[in-house]
Amino acid sequence: MDKTLHIVGGGMAGSEAAWQAARMGVNVVLHEMRPATGTFAHRTGDLAEMVCSNSFRSDDDEQNAVGLLHWEMRQAGGLIMEMADRHRLPAGGALAVDRDPFARDVTARLRAHPRVRVKTGEIADLPDHGQWIFATGPLTSARLGTAIAAETGTDALAFFDAIAPIVYFDSIDMSRAWMQSRYDKGETEEERTAYLNCPMDRDQYETFIDALLAAEKTEFHEGETAQYFDGCLPIEVMAERGRETLRHGPMKPVGLTNPHCPDVKPHAIVQLRRDNALGTLYNIVGFQTKMKYGAQAAVFRMIPGLENASFARLGGIHRNTFLNSPTLLDAGMRLRSKPNIRFAGQITGVEGYVESAAMGLLAGRMAAAEILGRSLPPPPQDSAMGALIHHITGGAEAKTFQPMNVNFGLFRPVDGLKGGRRGRRDRYKAYTDRAKSAWRDWLAQCPLDARDPV
């Protein structure tokens, strides 16, 4: 039997899967088609390249499900979280990452591991033999996508994912904008001033919405239907749902005071978040878009403070495919029709960098245990990872299955809350306390190789 684990795709999930399997004592070949075969969104051949936001979202491991997921990955020796912590940027209570050095360091650590070999080249079929993990993400190549569809006997579900633009800081008019995190959140001055804010009055907001709705948009190919993941809606789609939608979403004017005009409450506020350690780049928070490039520049320069904005990257939109995992994958993330193949990451129907990496972590450990002949218990359902994998492999309704971020709605109720702790904070703390206990117990049953060189 071939003792080597093959992993296809060097994004968040594939990189984490390779790291976990190697640290359990298994030889890994990580297949990444870049840079030989590129995509429209990637700029480099680095592993774990961040192509959309640079945020891993909330890092609060007591009141937020994604923060709990961060904690579980750190406890498991996760490479993605180690590198995210190393390249952390000020972002209030969120974990934002300096994307380029982050990807370079993930790549360097994997290439340096004696059990990992990174091989460049596209894999276009589903092998019949050996242990494989496919973690090709939302930009799965056309040939591989065709092979997956042929094997599963159904068309891959699809939605369209949008990317927010990035602005050069030195092109922003700071006589109109200011630095402040919402509600001054953060323990340090740097964290309390992690966001750049651009205010709008009512007339500016209404004019902006008019321009947004009228702007030329990307057209879809014939036969494609635009299904969006609600957590990453283009701003035009939000605006189409009602003129006030953006004011109650990414442009909400709460928890912020304009020092240039402290007595006037803005009608709406556009926030930008630092995108690199130097502070030279800022991305416009929540401004994913399908507007064409020319329209983007014109519309975004209507934002006070961005009149002369220079863009390091404009927004974009791409097709994102994912499996109907509740019908196609078993509890071990194996393809039911080809159990030598596992899937991990966004292609399984999770959404977000952290969720993708977490599913890679589990797939890597499960595959390594199988190769080593070890008995590995399923991840505890009361943990964040267990709740997420349970959802995608059987807990979700197959007919309406859509990509999902981790959230406390996926967790089983905590006994005893009705008679005692009633508030949301107490409920969330109960979830996280129970999850941490369950996760520690599970990790104790699947230790890493004591001889691992790392």
Protein Blocks (a to p, Z undefined) as FASTA:
>chain_A
ZZbdcdehjbfklmmmmmmmmmnopacddddfbfkbccfkbmbfcehiafbbfbebjabf
klbfklmmmmmmmmnopaklmmmmmmcccehjaccddfklmmmmmmmmmmmpmkbccded
ddfbdcfedjddddebjmlcfklmmmmmmmnopacddddddddddddfklpcfklgccdd
ehhiajbfklmmmbccddddfklmmmmmmmmmmpccddddehiacdddfklccfklmmmn
ojklmmmmmmocghiacfklmmbccfbdcddddfbfnopaccdehiacfbdfklmmmmmm
mpghilmgccfbdcdddddddddfklmpcfkopafklmmbccedjlnopacjklmmmmmm
mmmmmmmmmmnopacddddfkbmklmmmmmmnompcfklgccddddfklpccdehklmmc
mbfklmmmmmmmmmmmmmmmmmmmmccdfklmZZ
